Amino acid sequence: MTIIDGKQVASDIRAELKLKVDKLKEEGKSVPGLVAILVGEDPASKVYVGMKQKACDEVGLYSKLDRLDEGTTESELLQLIEQYNNDEKINGILVQLPLPKHINEDAIIEAINPEKDVDGFHPINVGNMMIGKETLYPCTPHGVVELLKRYNIETKGKHVVVVGRSNIVGKPVANMLLQKKEGANAVVTVVHSAAKDLSLFTKQADILIAAIGVPEFIKSDMVKDGVVIIDVGVNRVEDASRKSGYKLVGDVDFAKVSEKASFITPVPGGVGPMTIAMLLQNTYLAYLKIKMGQYEF
């Protein structure tokens, strides 16, 4: 059994991006710019945005953080997005979700220039992904696909079972892996809470992607020997033995399932670090598209 080290792969990607950004600087060119907009005081969002800024600094990207009050109106946020849509220093716009309830998330996502939509959530980018065109892909699903590629895990003709159908992970990762291209071309099944017996499907998986947000839901009797496990879940569970009072676990019972798996991602340290790495990569790709008219994958 091989543990898929997302921290190391993410570090490799950041190092590769740093070389590219350094080259832009040497040529006297501007560097890719990312703005993160945080509305309100959600603790997890604050931590996540801080991690993104630190990663930008490491790679050499221009980064900016706008902290807005919880009472910011939808109109005010839309005006700010339009300002950054027209700002040449900014190639990527990230509005940290979730937003306060009085703001329509769909309206905000759709207001972002698709070429600057580094989260990959805009309907135009989602549509391009669906039909197999190069675009800005959602960061977590793209991170999953990248992990499979970098560990040379064959996907062509393999049965990938995705547990979960969210717009952020389940649906996009399923679509990315069924595309007829290198690093994909899989036979994909998406299962979810409406299934009477999820294990009927999970036992068939050559590659199982768990993204349901239920702690340690996937048990060893739900998978076959030699399965590749990609655990996207990050769940806090109580743990009195820890100073924090909790520990992080995935959607997979790691201890037991790892005994049957050929490859498995840990939680933490698996898919999580890849999300930020792919955000930085999307910012660089957006820069290329805006400045030079094409992506460079």
N, C-alpha and C positions, 0 to 999 in steps of 0.2 A: 504493500500500500504506500502510495506517494502522497504526501501532503502538499497541496498546491499553495505556494507561498505568495499570496497577493501583495504583501508588503514589499517583497523583493522585486516582483514584476513592476509594481507601481514606481518603485525607486528607479528601476531601469528606464522606464518611460520618461520620468522626470529628467533623468540624466541625458537621454536622447534629445528631449526638447530643449534643454539648456544649451546643448551644442548648436542647435538650429538657431536659437535666439541670439547666442553669442555671435554667430556668423552674420546675422542681420545687423547687429551693432557694428561689427568690423567693416561692413559694407556701407556704413553711414545711414542705414535705413531706420525707420521707426520700429518699435517693437509692438507685438500684439498687446491689446489692452482689454481688461475685463473689469466690469463694474458689478458689484453685488449689492442688491437692495434688500434691506432687512426692515420689515414693518412689525413693530411691536417688540415684546420682550420674551419670546419663547426661548427657554433655556437651551434646548437641543439645537435650535436654529442658530443661536449665538455661537455655540461651540463649533458648529459645522462651518459657519461663515469664517470664523477665526482660522480654522484649519485650511480653508481655501486660500485665504490671504497669505498665510505662511508658505503654502506651496507655490503660489505665484511669485513670491519673493525669491524662493529657492531657484526657480527656473529663469527668473529675470524678466517676467512679464510686468507690464504696467498694470497696477491694480488700484481700485478705488472702492471704498465701502460707504454707502449711504444708509445711515440708521434713521428710520422714520418713526414718529410717534404712533402708538396704537390707534390713535384717533384720526390718522391720515385718511382722507377721503379717497374713494375710487378715482374721482376726477383728478385729484392732485397726483396720484400715482401714475395715471395715464399721461399726464403732462410731463412728468419726469422721464417716463419711458420714451416719449417722443423726443425729448431733449437729447437723450443718449442715442436714439436712432439716427440723429443728425450729427453726432459728435465723431469726428474722424479719428480721435485718439482711442475711441472705444470700439472694439471689434466683437466683444461678447457682452451680452446683458443677461444677468441672472437675477431673477426675483425669487428670493428664498420662500419656499412653501413650508408649512401652510400659512395662508394669509388670514387676517382677522375676518370674522364671519360677514361683516358688512361689505366686503370687497369680493367681487365676482372673479374667481381665479381664471375662468375661461376667457373672460374679456381681457384680463391682464396678459395672459399668454399670447392671445391673438394680436395684441397691440405691438408686441416685439417684432422688429424687422426679422423675417425668417433667416436672413443671412447672419444675424447676430444672436440667434436663438441657440446658445451653447448648451442648454438643457435638452434640446432636441424634442421639445413638447409642442411646438407650433404645428397646427394641422397640415401646413404645406410640407414641413419636414417629415411628419408622420406619413403623409401620403407618398412622398418620394421614397421613404424606406419601404413601404408596402409594395411598391412596384419595382423595387430593386435598383433605384437610382442612387448615385452617391449623394450623400447629404450629411447633415449634422445629426448623428444618431444619439438617442438617449444614453446618458453616461453609464448607468449601472448595467443595462443590457449589453452595451458595447464592451464594458469591462469584462463581463462574463465571456463573450465571444473571444476577446483578446486573450484571456487566461487559457482557454481551450487551444488557441493557436500556439501560444508560446510554450505550452507543455506538449505540443505535437500530438494532441488527442484527436484522433480521426473522427470527423463528423459526417462525412459523405456516406449516405445510406444507413447511418445509425439511427436507432429509434430514440429520439429525445422526448422525454416526458416533462412538461412544465406544469408544476403544481401551483396554480394561482393565475388570475387573469386580469391583474391591475393594468392600468394604462402606463404606469411607470416602469414595470418590470415584465410581468407575464406576457401580455400581448406583444410588446415590441421584441422581446428576446425570441419568442416563437417565430415571429415574422423574419427576423434576421437570420435565424438558423435554417429556415426552409428555402431561402433564396438559392438559386442555381449559380453558386459562385464558390470559390475556394474558401475554406474555413466555415462552410455551411453545407447546403445540399443534403440536409438531414430529413428524415421522416419524423414529423413533429405531431405530438398529441398534447393538447392543453386540457387539464382536468381541474376541477374546482369543487366548491361545496355542494353543488347540485348532484354530484355523482353519488350513487347509493353506496358504492364500495370503491374508494380511491385505490385500494391496494390491487384491484384487478388490473389497473393501468400502471401503477408504479412498479409492479413486479416485472413488467415487460421492458422497462427502460434500460437502454445501454448507457444513456446519460440522463440523470435526473436533476432537474433544476427546481429547487424548493423556494418558493416566494409567496408564502401565505401569512406570515406574521403570527404563527402559533408556535410557542416554544417546544422544541424537540418533538414535533408532531410525527415526523417520519421515523419509524422504528425499523429495526433490522429485519423483521419478518415481512416488511413491505417492499424489500428490494432483493434483487438477485445477486449472486456472487459475481464479482468483477465489475460492478457498476461504477460509473464515474459520477460523483456527487458534487454538485455546485449548490452551496447553501447561501442563499441571499438574505435570509432572515437575520435580524438583529433584535433580540428581545431581552428586556430586563427581567430577571427573576430574583426573588428574595434570597439572600444568602447571609445568614447571621454571622458567619465566620469571617466576613470581609468588613473592612473599615467602612466602606461605602454602604454596606447593608444589602448590596445586590451584586449579581454577576451577569455578564452578557452571554447568551446562548443563541444558537441558530434555530432554524425550523427543523433541523435534523438531530436525532440522538447520536451525537458524534461518537461517544465511547463505544457504543454497540455497532452502529452502522459502519464505522471505520474498519471493523474486523472483516467485513465482507467486500468493501470497496477496493477498487484498483487505484483510484485517485479521489481525493476529497479536500474541500476547502474548509479551513477552520473558521470559527467565529470567537473572537475577532481575528483579524489578520488575513482574511480570505478575499471576499468580493469587496468589502468596505473600502480599503485603500484605493482600489481600482476606480471607484466612482470619481474621486477628485482628480486622479491622473488623467482620466478621459475628459474631464471638464477642461483641464489645461490643454489637452490635445485639441479639443474642439475649438478653443479660443485661437490656437495657432492656425487651425484649418480655416476658421472664419476669416482670419487676417489674410490668408492666401487668397481666398475666394473674393474678398472685397478689394484687395490691392491688385491681384493678378488674374482674377477671373476664373480660377479653377482650384479645386481641392487637390491635395497631394496625399494620397493614402499609401 
